[in-house]
Amino acid sequence: MPPLQEELVICAKCESRIKLLVLSGDPGYVVGRAPDGEPMLIPVQGSSKEMLQISTRERKEMLERIKREWIDKKS
């Protein structure tokens, strides 16, 4: 039996739809998009403290690199 019985959870209060993903390893963050379409780093629940502690500079560099890659794929 899988650890989670549902793939999608809906918040009873705000009705947000939350898709559940099971990731192996210790990813720290996954890439998502903010409502305005900009890339954002989403912390993965259960990641180690070390993987989640990145500096403001590292975060900015990652997001800039992701943004460039997304633009390149559109071209």
C-alpha positions, 0 to 999 in steps of 0.5 A: 500500500502506498504511503499516501492514498490520494494524489490531490488534496484540497484545502478545506479552508481556501479550496487550494488544490495541492498535488502530492509528489513523492520524491526520493533522496533529499532534494531540498527544493523543487521548482514551481511558478508563482501566480505571475509566472515567475519561477520560484523554489518550493521547499520539500517537506522532509528535506534535511536542514542542510539542503534547505539552508541556501543563501540569498545569493544562491537562491537568486542565482538558481532562479536566474539560471532557471529563468534563462533555461525556460526562456531558451526552451521557448525560443 
